[in-house]
Amino acid sequence: MDINCDDPKVKQAIEVYQSFWAINKTTAKLTKKNAESFGLSLQQLSILNTLFAFPELTQQELAEKLITPKSTISVGIDNLFETGLVEKSILKKRRRSKTNINN
């Protein structure tokens, strides 16, 4: 299927896509700057924000929500634990590790 780039609807769709791309890029830069202002990486801020919204998540569930490998999440949580921003606990019922935000 060939796309006719002279078609006004195709041109409009391209402009909309480019606008969303620019918004996404700007949002990512601002979010990274915000994370850095707290001495955090973008990944650590994402972990904290997700745990704030869903405090009962296991590391596996957190990895699934953030579409990130569990090993990467574990490293991020370990760093946040060392700074005292989160605490770890074992859920006896499920025998899985859970992470909580320290208030």
NORVEN-V524008 format. One record per pair of residues at least 4 apart in sequence whose ideal C-beta (glycine too) atoms are under 6 Angstrom apart, sorted by the first residue. I is the first residue (numbers start at 1). J is the second residue. Records with the same first field share a line. If there is no record, write none. Layout:
BEGIN
I = J / J
END
This chain:
BEGIN
3 = 10
4 = 10
5 = 10
32 = 42
35 = 40 / 42 / 45
40 = 44 / 45
43 = 76
44 = 76 / 80
46 = 66
47 = 76
50 = 65
51 = 55 / 101
52 = 101
57 = 61 / 62
58 = 96 / 98
59 = 70 / 73 / 97
60 = 70
62 = 73
63 = 68 / 70 / 73
68 = 72 / 73
77 = 99
80 = 85 / 86
81 = 86 / 88
84 = 102
85 = 102
86 = 99 / 101
87 = 100 / 102
88 = 97 / 99
89 = 98
90 = 97
91 = 96 / 98
END
